[in-house]
Amino acid sequence: MRCKSEETMEQIKNAVEEFYFAHYRSPSIGEIAAEVGRSKSTVHSYLWEMDKLGLLFYDGRTAETAVTRKADAKVVLTPVLGSISCGEPEYAEENFESYVALPTSLFGGGEFFLLRASGYSMIEAGIEPGDLVVVKKQNTAEEGDIIVALVENETTLKRFYIDKKRKCVRLHPENSSMKDIYTNHCYIQGVAQNVIKRLT
């Protein structure tokens, strides 16, 4: 058997990992071959040799590396709805900016959407303009939750409370310079779970 190229082995290993994190599954021999520019038979031969050398794991069907074996492939495809200032979020595909794969190991299961924060009403809760807020889609909330609420045809991100004296909902901005919103008509669209932000 001819000596295998270390460069080709590294290319195959990288192709397996890159494909896995793009598609959340192991690539086929044909998909690896297309990525590294080699024939299927050559890739097949390399995979067996790399398995023997301990560079990856190959059982004749699935190619895995030490990295992909440890990765959690369970994800939730989540739409990015952009900055919502008014109107109810529509879940029609044409209104999505993009989809993001959220790993369930970090965010849990369920139906989510991502909202790009605008304005300064929640800065004291650590939510700043441009941050992506991970929102779990649901129509109920506990007191103290940060919710996406539809109030008089305007969508807002606020902390949710029940005002027992006034017998209404109190939406609290996490900004000491802003006043609470009191309303009898509040439609909860989701509860904020996490914030994804860019560090400067």
ABEGO torsion letter per residue (X at the ends): XBBBBAAAAAAAAAAAAAAAAAAGBBBBAAAAAAAAGBBAAAAAAAAAAAAAAGABBBAGABBBBAAAAABBABBBBBBBAEBBABEBBBABAAABABBBBBBAAAAEBEBBBBBBBBEAAAAAAGBBBGBBBBBBBBABBBBGBBBBBBBGGBBBBBBBBBBAAAGBBBBBBBBAABBBBBBABBBBAEBBABBBBBBX
